[in-house]
Amino acid sequence: MFALKALRSFSPATKNVYLRSKQAFTVNISRMQHGQVQHEETGAPFRPETPMAKTLMDIGTRRIFSEEHDLFRKNVRRFFQEEVVPYHAQWEKAGEVSREVWKKAGEHGLLGIYTPEEHGGIGGDLFSAAIVWEEQMYCNCTGPGFSLHSEIVMPYISHYGSKAQIEHYIPQMTAGKYIGAIAMTEPGAGRWASVYKDTDSHFNAFRVFISNGWISDMVIVAAVTNREAKKVAHGISLFLVDSGTKGFQKGRKLEKLGLKAQDTAELFFENVRLPAEALLGHANKGFYYLMNELPQERLSIAVMALASCEFMFEETRNYVMQRKAFGRTIADLQVVQHKLAELKTEICVGRAFIDSCLQLHSEKKLDSSTASMAKYWATDLQNRVATQCLQLHGGWGYMWEYPIAKAFADSRVQPIYGGTNEIMKELISRNIVSKK
């Protein structure tokens, strides 16, 4: 209204200048949204940030990515739509994904992306790995444990493994022929009975909640190897245990509230004897290796949580635009519009933070406290978004046939694994009140 009144007071010449500027601005915004404006200094196409994009899952957005990343994202999106989405429902019933999809992922170069090429990985950058994490969430298919395999298990071997271990495991894992898992969680007080010697080791252990555990070919097992250490953390070692090792048995595939297509298993180690070559890195250094790698694990969880938020928002936006009640779409209701505004704003704020964390980690600057913030905030947001989006679906949101129901169930575990969000707050607060 103010603009119309002001326009009437303009002289004809001023009015023409204003209208031309307004038209140019409108055209420029449209071009920016389609990536057609070039950066004044570099000449590179302008990349709109998430709030400016047509949808939160648009390709060609966000400054951390390049045109090469866009091409890669298109291929990754096509892979998930063709090789994962059509089979995910049957994998949910089976409680595990097929080994065939792992091999196809390897053929498409989707595994071991961030692992150096000289070690047998793809040798890509962190942003390419993040694209795979995001696209898996954009298709709402949480079954394949690709990120655990590639960005959690493989780095331990690449960073701390011997030349023989790297040559044996990494190429096969990159090809999807060898599936990895990591076993740390034990029921009860976590008593890890083991005996370590320079020549060999043997231990008894029970691990639970092991993702990829049932279909894994190799598991990294954390075990106490020095009971005389002043602190348990100073006496933990990591071992590479292959399936088929005598005494190593896989228990139940656990039935879960969500992540139904992702196998989660119990693992039993009864008088397992391992050669010296099975030790990963140095004896009694396992805890430090774990601490070094946790920021990347927590960042990957945060990235996938934020991508899930974007998926749920777009799924809900489409639903409310189509769903009719009382003779009009529910998107016409102001209360719904305001809720969508709140959700998009929160998601976009989260996106800015998570992208900054990705940038930091790509520069080897992401610290444990910041990674903990990312994991805590993004997974907490994911659960808030899941609750609100399901509410906007009404009764249909509670039906498993609707994607939002599955996304809601899958989101619940995010504040639990990778370190509970209560632990994340503890780590963050220690950094705040530290006197060092």
N, C-alpha and C positions, 0 to 999 in steps of 0.2 A: 504494500500500500504506500509506504514512504517513497519507494522508487518511482511509482506511477505519478505521485504528486510532484516529485522533483523533476521528472521528465517533462511534465507540462510547463514548468517554469523555464526550461532551457530555450535558448535561441535556436533557430533552425540549424545553424552550423554546428552548435554544440550538441544538439540532439543527434545529428548524423554521426559525429565522432563517437558519441556514447553507444549508439546502436551498433556501429562497426566494431567497437571494442568488445561489446557484449557478445556479438556473433563470433568474433575471433576467439574469445575466451571459451565459449561453448564448444566450438570446433576443436580447440586445443585440448580441452578436457576429454572429449570423445576420443581424440587421437591418443592421448596419454593412456586412456583405459585400454586401448588396443595396441599399446607399445609402439606407436608410430612417431613419437616426438624424440628427437635426439638430444643428448646431453650437450650443452653449449661448449664445454671444454674438450670432452673426449670424443664427441660425435657418436657415442653409443646410443642405441635406442633407449628411450625413457622406460623404466620399469616401475609401474605403479605399486605402491605398498598395498597390503591386504585391505585396509579400509576403503581404498579407491577402486578396487577391482569389482567386476560385475558380480562374481561369486567368490566365496572364500577359498575355492579350490581351483581357481583359474590358473592356467599355464601361462607363463610369461610375466609373472609378477615377482616382487621382492628383489631388492638390490643384492642380496647375497648370491643370487643365481645369475647365470649367463645364458646366452642363446644355446650354447652347447648343452647346458643343463636342461633346457626346455626340450630339446630333441630327445635327450635321454629319458626325461620324465614321460614323454609321449609313449616311448617304447615300454617303459615300466608299467604305465597305466594300461597299455594294451595287453601286456603279459598277465596282469592280475585279472583283467576282465575276461580273458580267453582261457587261462590255465588254472585260475583259482576260484573265481566266482561260481562257475557252473557246477563245481564239485564240492563246494564248501558244506552244503547241507548234508551230504552223505558222509563227509569227514566228521561232522558233528555227531552223527549217529555212531560212527566207529570209534570216536574218541581219539583219533589220530589222523594225520594227513598221509597221503600216499608218498612213498619214496620217489615215485616217478616225478612229482612236482619239484622235488629237490634237485633232481638231475636236470630238469628243464630250466630251473632257476640258474643252475651252474652254466648251462649252455648259453643262456642269455646274459651272462656276466653280472648276475645280481648278488652273488655270494663273494665274500672276501674282498669287497670293493676297496676298503680302507687299509687293507694289508699290502705291504710293499710288493711290487712285482718281482723283485729279486728273491723274495721268500716264497714265491708261488701264488701270490694274490693278484688282484687286478691292478693295484697301484693307483687307484683313483683318489679323488679328494673326499673330504668329510661331507661336503654338500651333496655329492652324488650318493653317498651312503644314506644321508638323511632323506633323499628323494624316495628311496626304497621304503624306508620307515613310514614316511607320510602316505605314499600311495597305497600301502597295505591297509592303512586306517581309512583312507578315502573310499576303499571298496568294502569296508566294514567286514573284512575277513581276517580274523585274528589267529587262525589255525597255524599256518606255517611259522615256526620259530626261527625265521631267518636272522633277525637282529641279534638274538641270543647267540646263535651259531657264529655269525660273522663279526659282530662288534663287541662281544663279550668273551667268548671262548677263544677265538682265533688270535686276538691280541696277546693273550697270555703266552701262547706258543711262540708267536712271532717275536715278542719282546724278551722272553726269558728262556726259551727253548734252546737246546743244543742244535748244532748244524744238522745232525742226524734226525732229530725230532722234527725240525722245520721241514726238511726234505721229505720226510715220511708222511706227515699229516697235512700240511698246508695245501699242497696241490690237489690232494683228494678232497679236501674240505671245500676248496674253491670250485671244484667241479660238481659238488653236491653228491659225491659218491661216499663220503664219510661225514656223518652227522655228529656234531659235538654237543656236549652238555657240561654243566658244572654242578658239583654236589657239595654244598656247605651246610645246609640246614639239617639238624638232627633233632628228633623229638626229645622232650625232657631237658635235662641240664646240659646236653651237648658233650657227653664224655666220649672222646675219640681215642679208643684204645689202639695203640700202635707201637711198634718197635722199629727203630731205624738204625741201619748199619751202612757203612760205606759200600758193602758188597751187595746187600739186598735189604728189603723191608717187608714186614708183614703186619697186617692190622685186621681188626674186626670193627665194623661200623654199620650203622643203619642211617640212611639219608631219606628224607621225605620232601615232597613238593618240588621234585626235580623236573623242570620243563625240558622237553626233548628227551627225557630219561628213557622212555619206553623204546623209542626208535633210534636212540643214539648208538654210535659205533665206538665212541670213546668218551670217557667222562673225566674231567679234572676233579680230583678229590682232595679236599683239605683235611689234613690229619695232624694231630699233635705228635711231634717226634722228639721233643725234649721236655720231659716232665720236671726236670730240675730247674728250668728257667724261672726267674723271679715272677714273670708274668706269662700267662698262657700265650699271649700274642707273640712272645719272643721264641716260642717253640713250635710253631706251625709250619708245615711243609706242604707243597702241592705235588700230586702225583698224577700221571697219565695212565688211566686204567682202560684197557680195551675190552669191549664186549667179548665174551668167550674166555676171559681170564678165569682160571679155576678159583672157585669160591665166590665169584661175582655173580649175583642173581638179581633179576629184575622182578619186583613184586607187582602189586596191583597198579592198574591205570586208575587213578583217583577220579571219581565223579565230582565235578565242580559246579558251582553256581553259574559261572560264565566260562569263557574261553573253552568251550566244549570241544572244539576241533583240535585244540592244542594238547598233546598228551602230557600228562603230569604223573610222575611215577614215584614209587618207593624203590629204593635200591638197597640191597643187602650185600655186605662184604664179610664173608666168614673165613677167617684164616687165609686171607688173600696174601700171596707172596709175590713181590715184584722185584725185578732186577734193578740194579743201580741206574740203568738207563731210563727207568720210568720216572725218576725224580725230575721235576720241572724246576729249573733254576738251581739255586743253592738251598741246602738243608736249613730249616728254621727261619727262612726268609719269606715264607708264604704269606704271612699277614701283611707284610710291607708291599708285596706284589698285589694283594687284594686291594689295599688302600690306594695304590697307584692307579688301578684300573677302574675303581668305582665311579669317579666322575664321568667317564664316558658311558658307563652303564646307566647312570642316573640321567644323563643328558638324553640318551636314546629313549628312555621311558618318557621323559618330558616332551620330547618331540612328537612321539606317537600319541601322547595324551592330548596335545594341542591340535594335532591333525584330526583326532577323533572329535574334538569340539567343533571343528570346522565342518566335518561331515554331518554331525548331528544337527547343527544349525541349518545347513542347506536342506537336509531332509525334512526338517520341521517347517522351514519357510515354504517349501513346495507343498507340504501337506496343508498348511493353513490357507494357502492361496487357492486350494481346490476344494477343501472341505466346506460344505454349506450347512448353515444352521439358521433357522428363523428367516429364511428367504435370502440370505446373503452369505458370502464366505466369512469364515471366522477371522480372516485377516482384516476385514473391514471394522472389526471391533477395536476400539482404542486401547483397551487393556492388553490385547494381543500385540498390537503394534508397539506399545511401550515395552512389553516384555522382550520382543525381538530386538528393539533398540538397546535394551540393557545387555542382552546376551551378546550381540555383535560387538558392542563396545568392550565388554570384558574379554572377549576372545581376541580382539585386535590388540588390546593392551598386552595380553599374554603372548601374542605372536611377536610383538616387538621385542619383548624380553627374551624369548626363546631364540629368536634369530640372532640377537646380540650374543647369546651364549654359544651358539653355533660358530659365530665369527671368532669369538675368544678361543674356543677349543681348536679351531682350524689354525690358530696362531700359537697353539700350545700354552695358552694363558688362562684357561679355565681352572679355577681353584676348587677345592672340595666344598667350601662353604657356598659358593655361587651355584655349583652343580646341585647341591642340596636344596637351595632355594628354588631352582628350576623344577626339580622333581616334585617338591612339596606343592608349589603353587600350581603347576600345570595339572597334576593329578587331582588336586582338590577342586580346581576349576572344572575339570572333566566331569567329576561327579555332580557338581552343581548344575552344569549345563545338561547332563543326562536327565537329572530330576525334572528340571524345568521344561525340557523338550518333550519328555514323556507326558508331562502334565498337559501340554498344549495339544497332544494327540488324543487326550481323553481316554475313553475305554479302549480304543484301538491300540493305544500305546502299550497296553498291557498284554497284547496278543503277540505271541512269538513270531507270527508271520510278518509283522511289521519290523523293519530294520531297527527302529529306535528301541524296541524291547531288547534285542540282542546287544545293541550298543550300551544300553543301560546296565545289563548284567555283566558285560565284559569290563566295564569301567570300574566296577567295585573293587577289584583286586589291585588296581594301580596304586592306591595309597598304602598298600601293604607290602608288595614285594619290592626288591631293590633297596630294602631298608624302609621300615614304616615311616609315615610322615611325622610321627612323634619323635622318631630318631632323627629325622631331618631337622626338626626344630631344635633338638638338643645340640646337633652339630653347628647349626647356624648361631645359636645363642652363645655357645662356647667361644666362637670367634668374636662375638660382640663384646663380651665381658672379659676377654683375655687381657692380661696385664703385660704381655710380652710385646 
